Amino acid sequence: MVHSGFNNDLFRLVVEEISGKEGVDVASVLVNAEETTDEEIATKTDLKLNIVRRILYKLHDNHLASYRRIRDTNTGWFLYYWRIDPKKAQALVNRKKRMVLGLLEQRLDHETSNDLYACVNRDSSPVPFEEAMNLSFRCPTCNEQLEYVDNSKAISFLKKRVEELKADLNATSTS
C-alpha cells in the first residue's frame, strides 16, 4: 500500500484488527484505486464476493471506507463504488484511545477519592470505605478482616498512563 500523507503501518494494523488479513488485501486494492466495486475487489483478491462485502461493511462501520451508490440503467440493480481513506485510521485509533483515557480517568478518580479496603485472604476488588463500613470491615465471602489498601502505586501508575495518553492524543490529533 503506497499512499502519501498517512502512516502505512498504522493503517495496516487498524485494518487487520477490524477485518483480518483478508481485510488488508481488500484495503490494498482500495488504496490503489480511486474507487472500485465489490465485484472488482473480489476478482483482484480471489476472495468470495460475500467475504469482500462483509469486509467493506466492517471498514465502513469504522469510518475507513465509504461508497457511492448508483442504479444500473440496464439491470435496475444498485452498483456500489467503494473508496477508502487511510488517514482516517489515525482518527479511529484516537477515538479508541479517548475511550480508554476516559476509563482510566474514571478509575483514577475512584482510586484517589476513596479509601479502599480489601480482604486479607482473597484477591478481590477493593471496596470504598463506606461499603467496607457497611460490611463491618468483614469479607462477605470468608468473613475475614478487610484491611486498608495502600493504592499509591496504582494512583501513580494511572496518572502516568493518563498523561502519556493525553500527550499521545495531542501529538496525533488532526483536528
C-alpha positions as CSV (number, residue, x, y, z in Angstrom):
1,M,0.0,0.0,0.0
2,V,1.6,3.2,-1.1
3,H,-0.3,6.4,-0.4
4,S,1.0,9.8,0.7
5,G,0.2,11.5,3.9
6,F,-0.5,8.6,6.3
7,N,1.2,6.0,8.4
8,N,1.1,2.8,6.3
9,D,2.0,0.5,9.3
10,L,-0.8,2.0,11.4
11,F,-3.3,1.7,8.6
12,R,-2.4,-1.9,8.0
13,L,-2.7,-2.7,11.8
14,V,-6.0,-0.9,12.1
15,V,-7.5,-2.7,9.0
16,E,-6.2,-6.1,10.2
17,E,-7.7,-5.6,13.6
18,I,-11.1,-4.7,12.1
19,S,-11.2,-7.2,9.3
20,G,-8.3,-9.6,9.5
21,K,-5.6,-10.4,6.9
22,E,-8.2,-10.6,4.1
23,G,-9.3,-7.1,5.0
24,V,-5.7,-5.9,4.4
25,D,-6.0,-7.4,0.9
26,V,-9.3,-5.6,0.3
27,A,-7.9,-2.4,1.6
28,S,-4.8,-2.7,-0.6
29,V,-7.0,-2.8,-3.7
30,L,-9.0,0.2,-2.5
31,V,-5.9,2.3,-1.6
32,N,-4.5,1.7,-5.1
33,A,-7.8,2.7,-6.9
34,E,-9.7,5.9,-6.6
35,E,-12.9,3.9,-6.3
36,T,-13.9,0.4,-7.3
37,T,-16.8,-2.1,-7.0
38,D,-17.0,-5.0,-4.6
39,E,-17.0,-7.3,-7.7
40,E,-13.7,-5.9,-8.9
41,I,-12.2,-6.3,-5.5
42,A,-13.4,-9.9,-5.3
43,T,-11.7,-10.6,-8.7
44,K,-8.4,-8.9,-7.7
45,T,-8.2,-10.6,-4.3
46,D,-9.6,-14.0,-5.2
47,L,-12.0,-13.7,-2.3
48,K,-15.7,-14.6,-2.4
49,L,-18.0,-11.7,-3.0
50,N,-19.8,-12.1,0.3
51,I,-16.5,-12.0,2.2
52,V,-15.5,-8.8,0.3
53,R,-18.8,-7.2,1.1
54,R,-18.6,-8.2,4.8
55,I,-15.1,-6.7,5.0
56,L,-16.2,-3.5,3.2
57,Y,-19.1,-3.0,5.6
58,K,-16.8,-3.5,8.6
59,L,-14.5,-0.9,7.2
60,H,-17.5,1.4,6.5
61,D,-18.8,0.9,10.1
62,N,-15.4,2.1,11.3
63,H,-15.4,5.1,9.0
64,L,-12.4,3.9,6.9
65,A,-14.3,3.2,3.8
66,S,-17.2,4.9,2.0
67,Y,-19.3,4.3,-1.1
68,R,-21.5,6.0,-3.6
69,R,-24.5,4.2,-5.0
70,I,-25.8,4.4,-8.5
71,R,-28.6,2.5,-10.2
72,D,-27.5,0.5,-13.3
73,T,-29.9,1.6,-16.0
74,N,-29.8,-1.7,-17.8
75,T,-30.5,-4.0,-14.8
76,G,-32.1,-1.7,-12.3
77,W,-29.7,-3.0,-9.7
78,F,-27.7,-0.7,-7.5
79,L,-23.9,-0.5,-8.0
80,Y,-21.7,0.4,-5.1
81,Y,-18.4,2.2,-5.8
82,W,-16.1,2.0,-2.8
83,R,-13.2,4.2,-1.7
84,I,-11.0,4.2,1.3
85,D,-9.4,7.0,3.3
86,P,-6.2,5.7,5.0
87,K,-5.8,8.9,7.0
88,K,-8.9,8.0,8.9
89,A,-7.0,5.2,10.6
90,Q,-5.4,7.6,13.0
91,A,-8.8,9.1,13.8
92,L,-10.1,5.7,14.6
93,V,-7.1,4.9,16.8
94,N,-7.6,8.2,18.6
95,R,-11.3,7.5,19.2
96,K,-10.3,4.2,20.9
97,K,-7.5,6.0,22.8
98,R,-10.0,8.6,24.0
99,M,-12.4,5.9,25.2
100,V,-9.5,4.2,27.1
101,L,-8.5,7.6,28.5
102,G,-12.0,8.1,29.8
103,L,-12.0,4.8,31.6
104,L,-8.5,5.4,33.1
105,E,-9.6,8.8,34.3
106,Q,-12.7,7.2,36.0
107,R,-10.5,4.6,37.6
108,L,-8.0,7.3,38.7
109,D,-10.9,9.4,40.2
110,H,-12.2,6.3,42.1
111,E,-8.7,5.4,43.4
112,T,-7.9,9.0,44.5
113,S,-11.3,9.9,46.0
114,N,-11.8,6.7,48.1
115,D,-10.0,5.0,51.0
116,L,-10.1,1.4,49.8
117,Y,-10.3,-1.9,51.8
118,A,-9.8,-5.5,50.7
119,C,-9.9,-9.0,52.2
120,V,-6.6,-10.2,53.6
121,N,-7.2,-13.7,52.3
122,R,-8.7,-13.1,48.8
123,D,-7.6,-11.4,45.6
124,S,-10.8,-9.5,45.4
125,S,-11.5,-5.9,44.2
126,P,-11.1,-3.4,47.0
127,V,-14.2,-1.6,48.2
128,P,-14.6,2.0,49.3
129,F,-14.7,2.9,53.0
130,E,-18.5,3.3,53.1
131,E,-19.0,-0.2,51.7
132,A,-16.4,-1.6,54.0
133,M,-18.1,0.0,56.9
134,N,-21.5,-1.4,55.9
135,L,-19.8,-4.8,55.8
136,S,-18.4,-4.2,59.4
137,F,-15.0,-4.4,57.8
138,R,-15.6,-8.2,57.1
139,C,-15.3,-10.0,53.8
140,P,-18.8,-11.0,52.6
141,T,-17.3,-14.3,51.3
142,C,-15.0,-15.6,54.0
143,N,-15.8,-13.2,56.9
144,E,-12.1,-12.3,57.3
145,Q,-10.9,-8.8,58.2
146,L,-11.0,-6.1,55.5
147,E,-7.8,-4.1,55.6
148,Y,-6.8,-0.7,54.2
149,V,-5.2,-0.8,50.8
150,D,-2.3,1.5,50.0
151,N,-3.1,2.3,46.5
152,S,-0.4,5.0,46.0
153,K,1.4,2.8,43.4
154,A,-1.8,2.3,41.4
155,I,-2.6,6.0,41.6
156,S,0.9,6.8,40.4
157,F,0.6,4.3,37.5
158,L,-2.8,5.6,36.5
159,K,-1.6,9.2,36.5
160,K,1.4,8.3,34.3
161,R,-0.8,6.4,31.8
162,V,-3.3,9.3,31.7
163,E,-0.6,11.8,31.0
164,E,1.0,9.6,28.3
165,L,-2.3,9.0,26.5
166,K,-3.1,12.8,26.6
167,A,0.3,13.6,25.2
168,D,-0.1,11.0,22.5
169,L,-3.5,12.2,21.6
170,N,-2.3,15.8,21.4
171,A,0.6,14.7,19.1
172,T,-1.6,12.7,16.8
173,S,-4.9,14.6,16.7
174,T,-5.6,16.1,13.2
175,S,-8.4,18.4,14.2
